[in-house]
Amino acid sequence: MSVVMSQDAAVTKASYEICYILGKNMKPFTGAEIVKECFLTASSVLFDKFNNKNQVIGEIKELQLSDSTCVRRIEDIAHYIRDRIVQDLKYCKFFSVAFDSSTDISATSQCSVFVRYCTEDNPVQEDFLKFLPVKGQTRDCIDIICDFFEQNNIDIRKLVSVCTDGCPSMTGSENGFISLLKKKYGLTNLITFHCIIHQENLAVLIKCPEIDSVMKTVVSTVNYIQAGELIHRKFKSLLEEVGSQYSDVLLRTSVRWLSRGKVLERFFSLRQEIMLYLQQNNKMCSELQDDGWWCILAFLCDITDKLNSLNLDLQGDNKIISQMANKIFAFEEKLNMYKEEIQNQKLQNFPTMTKVKR
């Protein structure tokens, strides 16, 4: 009887592990049954000469990986992770939180809450805590987050720092989230930060008429190609006929910070195909016939690629402010070097501009 129970426990654990991997990699739960089928097919080949082949295949067949089962498994895992985080926050000495607000595809404003804390087993632990629906006034957000801490018996006075995306609802001097939080719990020594990645993103958005004009032309051209089904299909057919490296242009979304650089790089790579297609349809704009315009676009491709690399370096787990600040300071020094190189027409760090110069 104990052997049967241990086998059942192993099958259940394997089911949880597979569901966890699917959830971690954001794969649909319908893929779990495909994983099971792959297991069975591979096992029939790999264990063909093994004496216990039928036993192995029999265990795999016992895996419960239906859609509804996967949903329950993921919910169980989520509850377990949440309970573990809450338990750690109860007994940690200090913790800090970070807020990042954005609007999802249903036009609902959401605020993501992340927490960093110290535990006995792990000096520093970072975890996602919860989503806050941003509705009504800032006081409503405070009530939601404070209720969460109070309901789980977490002493909010252990909070030592708050990192925000810098929006007024968070940093307002009178009615901002941080100000209200300090007043409500008397957190006079609370340290506040403006997310360094958001600061880097805001610096990129500094207005420049020439750059704005280039970006506007790129976006309008891409929108024209992708707006109509027939136009879009003809353009993709053209790319296929000429044997292009890419199969389509990319749309830009302001929500994803890395989007601009990828859109510009793809547009520049397809510049010959795009110009040919616009000429065939009598939609050629004067900007695309200007060598100076292409020089600015090439510069944007190179500089946004470097900014995207910096952005990715600033992301990730277990990053501390001194490391991130050093990356920013180093990039500022590089910018001075890039400026001198362009002034001296030395473009070894600007490969896209080198292509235009030729």
N, C-alpha and C positions, 0 to 999 in steps of 0.2 A: 504493500500500500504506500509506504514512504517513497519507494522508487517511482511509482506512478505520479505522486504529488510533486516530486522534484522535477520530473520531466515536464509536467504541466507548468510549473513555475518557470522553467527554462524557456518554454515556448512563449509564455506570456511576456517574459523579459525581452526576448528577441523581437516580439511584436512592438513593444514600447521603443526599443532601440531603433527599429526601422522607421517608425512614425516620427521619432525625434529627428532623425536625419532628414526626412522629407520636410518637416516643418522648418528645420534650421536652414535648409537650402531653398525654402519657399517654393516647393514643388507641390502640385495638386495631389490630394489624397487618392485620386483614381490611379495614380502611378504605383500604389502599393501592391495591387494585384499583379501588375506587370513585373514588379520586383520578385514576387513569389513565383511567377511563371519562369523568370530567368533563373531563379534558384533551382527549380525542378529540372529545367533543361540542362543546366550546367552540371548538376549533381549526377544526372543519368550518364553523363560522359566522363566526368572526373572520377567518379567512384564505381565505374563499370566493373573493375576487377577486384573490388573490395568485398569481403564477405558480408559486411553489414550495410551494403548498398540500399537494400529495401528498408532497413531501419532508418537510415539517414533521410531517404525520400519520404518516408512515413512521417517523420518529425516535421519536415518542411511543409507537408500537406496540412499539418495541424495548425500552422500559423494563421491567426485571425487578422486579416488585413482588409476587410471590407471598408467602404467609405464611412459608414456610421461608426465602426469600431475605431478607425483612425481618428475621427473627430473626438471620441471619448478619450482616447489615449492622449491626444494633444491637450485636451482640457485638464486631464489628470496631471500631466507634466507641468502645465502652466500653474495650476494650483500649488503643486509641490515647490516650484521655484519661488512663487510669491510667498509662500509660508516660510521658506528658508530665508528669504531676504528680510521679511518682517522679524523673524526670530533673531537674525544677526543685528538688525537695527535696534532691537530692544536692549541688547547687551553690549553693544559697541560704546566706546567712550565719546566719540565725536563722529559726525557725518556731515556731508555737504550735498547740495542738490543743484541740478542744472535744468533749466527750462528752455524749450525750443518750440515755438508756436508756428503753425503753418495751416494752410487750407487744403483739405483733401479734394478729390474729384467730385464729391457731392456738394461742394461749396460749404462744408462744415468746418469751422475753425477748431483745430485741435492743438492741445499743448502737451508735448511729451515731457515727462519728468524722469530724470536720471539721478541716481544716487551713488555717491562714493563714500566708503566707510572703511574702518579698520576692524579686523577680526583677529582672534587669537591664532587661527591657523594661517591666515593670509594677511600680510601687513596692510595691503590696500586692495579693496574689492570694488569693482564697478558693475552696476546693473541697471537695467531699465526698470523703473518702478511702476508707472501707470500712465494712461492717457487722461488728460483733463479736457472735457468739452468746454470750450470757451463761449459762454453765453451770458448775456446781461452785462453787469458791471464787474469791475475787478474784485470787489468784495465777494462776489459769488465764487470766484476761483479760490480765494483764500479759504472760504468756508469749506469747499470741497477737499482741498489738500489738508487742511487742519483737521477736518472730521476723519479723514483717512488715518492720520497719525494718532488721534485720540481713540478711535475705535480699535486700533491695534496696539494700544498701550505703549506707543513710542513717544519718548520725551522729546518734544520739539526743541527744547532748550539745549539739546546737544548739537543743534545745527550751528555750524561755525562759518559757513560761506554759502553764497548763492551765485550761480552763474546764469545769466540771461542772454537773450538775443538782442537786447537793447531797445525793444519796442517801448513806447511811452506807457502802456498799461502795466509794464513790469518795473520801469525805472522812474516813473513820475515822482516828484519830490513830495507831493501831498497825498495823492490817491493811487500811487503806483503800488504794485504787489509788494515790493520790498519794504516800502515805507509803512504800509499797513501792517505787514508782518512784524516789523520792529516794534511798532506801537502796541500791538496786541499782546506780544509775549515779552516785551522789554528787552529785546535783543540789541542792545546798544552797541555791542562789539562785533556785530555781524559783518563779515567781509563780503563785499559784492564785486563781481567781475562782469565785464562785457565780453562775451565769447570772442576769442581771438580769431576764430575762423570767420565769424560774422563781420568782424572789423576788416579782415582781409577782403571779404566779398564786397563790403561797402566801398573800400578804396578802389576796387576795380570798376565800380559804377560811376566814378567821377566823370562828369560830362565833358565831352570834347566834340565840337561840331563836325570835324572831319571824320572822326571815328563813328559818331552817331549816324552820319550820312551813309557810310559804308555798310554798317550793320543794318540800316533800314532797307537798303537796296538788296542785300543778301536775303533778308527775311521776306521781302515782297516777292522776290524771284522764286524762292523756295515755295512760298504760299501759292503762287500762280501755277507752278508745276504740280503741286499736290492737291490743289483745290478741286479740280475737275477729274472725274474718273477716267474719261477718255484721254485728256491731256496727260494725265499721270501714266496711263498705260502705254501711250505712244512714246513717252520719254524713257520708260523702262525698256521698251522694245529697242529703242535707239542704243541704249547702253549695252544691251545684249548683242546687237549687230556689230558694234565697233569693238567688242571684246573688252569693255571697260573693267577696271579693277573692282569697282563698286557697282551694286545693282540699283541704287537709289540715292537721293539726297536725304538729309536728316532735317526733321522739324526741331525748332528750338522751343524749349520750355523754360520759363523764368524760375520755376520751382527748383529745378536741378541746376546747381551752380556750375557743374562741369559741361553743361550743354552747349554753351556758346562756343567754346574752343573746338568741340567735336563738329559742330555745324560748320564753322569757318573752314576747318581742315578738309572736310568732305567737299564743300563748295569749291575750294581752290583745286582740289585733286580732280574734280569733274569740270573744270573751267572750260576746256575745249568742247566737251560734249554739250554743256549748257549753252554756250554761245552758238554752237551749230544748231541746236534745237530751237533756240529763240529766233535765229535768222530764218529757219524754215517756216516758222509760224508768224513772221513779221512782228515779233514782240521784242526785238533787240532794243535795249535802253542805251543811252549815250554813255552812262558811267562804265559799262562793261567794255567800251571801246577806248577807254582812257587808261594809258599805261600808269599814270600816277595813282589812279584809283586801285589798280591791282597791286601796286607797291604798298599802299596802306593796308590792303587786305592781307598781303603776305606778312607784313609786320604784325598785324593782329593775330594771325595764325601762330606765329612764333612766340609772341609774348603771352598769349592765353595758354599756350602749351606749358610754358614755364610756370604760370600762375596755377594751372591745374595740378602740376607736379607738387608745388608748394602746398596747395590745398590738401592733397592726398597725404603728404608728409605730416600735416597737422592733425589728421584724423587717426583714429585707432584707439586701442585700449591702453590704459596705464601711461598716458602722457601727462607730464607735469608741466607747470607753467614756465619754468626756467628753460626746459628743453624747447618748448614751442616758441618762446621769445627769442631764443638763440637762432632758430630757423628763420624767423622774421628778420632779425638783424643781419643775418648772413645774406638773405635775399636782397635787402636794401643795398648792401655793398655790391652785390652782383648787378643791380640796376645801374649804379654809377659806372661800372665797367661796361655794361651794354651800351650806355649812352655814349661813352668815349669811342667804342668800336663803331657805332653808326656814324658818328661825326667824322671818324677817320676812314669810313667806308671799308671797314674790316668786318665781314659778316660771317665769320666762322661759327658763331653761336646763333645765327639766324639762317637756317638751311632753306626755309621757304623764300625768304627775300633773295637768297643766292640764285634760286631758280628764275625769279623775275629779272634779275640783273643780267642773266645770260641772254 
